Amino acid sequence: MPAYTNNPPTRRGITAGLPAYSAGSFPVGQQPARMWVTSLAVAANVVTAGVKMVEGNTPAVGALATVIGTVVAGAPANVTNVAITAISLNAQGVGTITYPATTGNLSTTADGGQVIFFPADVGETTVVQKYLQFALDPAGGYGLTWAWACTAATVALQL
């Protein structure tokens, strides 16, 4: 066996139309979590929704919820990408979630609707290091979209 590597690993290629990550990740293959709304209550602009989990992984506090189709509390209870402040589910997936919404107070009332939690990108703490390199497929064109959310870093992009 030689004392050196004569066949280094190739760089990972980027497939056009699919997200790729140099740092962080996305839960590929994870379906959105979906719940049925069974009731709503509002107190001091905090909505407590009675829910039944029907598919996906149980979301954590802070997960972004999209609530659609509720009627009794009016349109303000239907929200898009609002962080939940609490979640409580039993073994059968029945329980409650709470989230902020500006609307009038309402005692617990039966209602219908859906709550959807879409999988989110998972970021990494920025540290001084090199992240994963990528190679662009020359047959795929030269379009590149770059998303960056950091306040104190220098990024070197070689094209």
Residue, then its C-alpha position, 0 to 999 in steps of 0.5 A: m500500500p502506498a504511503y499517500t492517497n493517489n485517488p482522492p475523493t471527488r467533490r460532491g456535485i450539485t444537482a440543478g433544482l435541488p438544495a445543497y448544503s455546505a454547512g447545515s442540513f435539510p431533513v430530506g424525506q421528512q414529510p410535513a407534520r399535519m394535525w386536525v384542529t378540533s377546538l379553539a380557545v383564545a385568551a389575551n391574544v394567545v390561541t390554544a388549539g385542540v389538535k389530533m396529530v395525523e402524520g409526521n414527526t411531533p414538532a418542538v416548541g418554536a416550530l413554525a405552524t401554518v393554521i388554515g380552515t378555522v372558523v370560530a375565532g375568525a381569520p386572525a386564528n388562521v396564521t402562516n409560519v408562526a412559532i408555537t409557544a407550547i405543545s402537549l400531545n398524549a400517546q394517541g396524538v391528541g392534545t393542544i398547541t398554543y401560538p400568538a394571534t391578535t383576536g378577541n377572547l373566545s372560550t373553548t369552542a369546537d372547530g375544524g381546520q388543519v395545522i401544518f408544520f413544514p420541515a425547516d433548514v437546520g443551521e450550524t453555529t458559525v465557527v472558523q473552519k472550512y465547510l463542504q466543497f461542491a462542484l457545479d455540473p457544467a451541463g446544468g448551466y451556471g445559475l446559482t442561488w446563495a442563501w446566507a444568514c450570518t453577521a460576522a463571517t468572511v465567505a470565499l466563493q470560487l467560481 
